[in-house]
Amino acid sequence: MDVRGGALLRNLQRIREAVGPDAALIPMVKADAYGLGMPQAVRALRPARPWGWGVATVEEGSLLREMEPERPILVVAPVAPDSVPAGVAARLSFGVSDVSFLSRVVREAERQDRDVAVHLEVDTGMGRAGFDWRTVREWGPRVAELMRGRVRCEGAFTHFHSADLEDAESVKVQAERFRDAVSALPKGAGAAMLHLCNSAAALRMPELAQGGVRPGIFLYGGRPGEGLPEPEEVLAVRARITLVRQVPPGTTVGYGATYRAGGWERWATVAIGYGDGIRRALSNRGEALVAGRRVPIVGRISMDMTVVEITDVPGIEPGDTVTFLGSDGGETITLEEMARHLGTNNYEVLTGFTPRLPRVWREADQRPDTSQDHTEPHGD
Ligand SMILES: *Cc1c(COP(=O)(O)O)cnc(C)c1O
């Protein structure tokens, strides 16, 4: 996998332009930066001067803390109570969804004699985490009660369930529920920073992003939703041809012999398979790019090999490159095209590549389809 760090940074800068200079940027680097590699993503995004980083687990946060001694690291997802000590020790900020978890954090902060910041999550319809917006008069005072001593409320947030859809009505409703809940909080629980928006919401309704934003998918080159700006392409997944053969009519290929050559065909065996994250469901269905041309994947994808039919592409030899995601010449296979074949979304495609597939971060910001090496470094 080739990853262009400069494109990642420019995508974050586009979010910055959309939301204005005052909103706090909290790039989401959970799940190893959506599968691309957290340390490299953090290095690539630093020049945009984010306020902090978003992760999903204490393990991710602790790993990130080793390379990021100062900036806040927010664990947005609820974590198991027994993860609290490690989170406090790594000076992570916890997203908080219930009073008993918050008391656990308070006790641990006192035990370790450390200051801890928390962000109150308000559930306004997502239903998986957060204090219920309807019962703020019950939990608000109990939260305020606990915000003494070592624990401080640094922010409050909510998460939209349908910001990717063109119809923004549900986003408005959730935003109102959030405002209502926040304004009903007692003084003691008053949250400094309010952050509501993922990538799609930040681009669709930047007026909601005044406090802060938590962009993810857009940074990594995924289209965030209907009718929204497209990000710059960030990654390409390529592999080498290891074998080229001319096969007579009737030749079968792959487990189950699910494909049979209709006439004389040329097939190329490529050194990549579902063991790398090229999903088996793309068998006889997905396409790849060879010398700038689209070719079909034929037969079942194996763990380590995939066969493409290259009858119409002359001059292909072992060692040549096949592109499964990204651009080659004028053609592009997007995350969204692959997601469509698989019946899933671009997020699952991104996070589905396995550790065997090397992540090669290109510091020099070179487009894969140009031969000119323009070596302008990124950074501040
Ligand atoms: C993953 C996540 C985000 C980022 O969403 P994108 O759609 O990838 O921009 C923001 N907030 C929370 C709470 C998340 O879990």
PDBQT file of the ligand as one rigid body, heavy atoms in Angstrom, charges set to zero:
ROOT
HETATM    1  C1  LIG A 401     -14.747   7.565  13.982  1.00  0.00    +0.000 C 
HETATM    2  C2  LIG A 401     -15.377   8.747  14.616  1.00  0.00    +0.000 A 
HETATM    3  C3  LIG A 401     -15.307  10.004  14.003  1.00  0.00    +0.000 A 
HETATM    4  C4  LIG A 401     -14.774  10.221  12.606  1.00  0.00    +0.000 C 
HETATM    5  O1  LIG A 401     -15.803  10.021  11.674  1.00  0.00    +0.000 OA
HETATM    6  P1  LIG A 401     -15.547  10.120  10.085  1.00  0.00    +0.000 P 
HETATM    7  O2  LIG A 401     -16.882   9.777   9.532  1.00  0.00    +0.000 OA
HETATM    8  O3  LIG A 401     -14.522   9.094   9.772  1.00  0.00    +0.000 OA
HETATM    9  O4  LIG A 401     -15.111  11.491   9.786  1.00  0.00    +0.000 OA
HETATM   10  C5  LIG A 401     -15.786  11.086  14.716  1.00  0.00    +0.000 A 
HETATM   11  N1  LIG A 401     -16.322  10.937  15.952  1.00  0.00    +0.000 NA
HETATM   12  C6  LIG A 401     -16.440   9.730  16.547  1.00  0.00    +0.000 A 
HETATM   13  C7  LIG A 401     -17.065   9.649  17.895  1.00  0.00    +0.000 C 
HETATM   14  C8  LIG A 401     -15.985   8.594  15.901  1.00  0.00    +0.000 A 
HETATM   15  O5  LIG A 401     -16.109   7.415  16.499  1.00  0.00    +0.000 OA
ENDROOT
TORSDOF 0
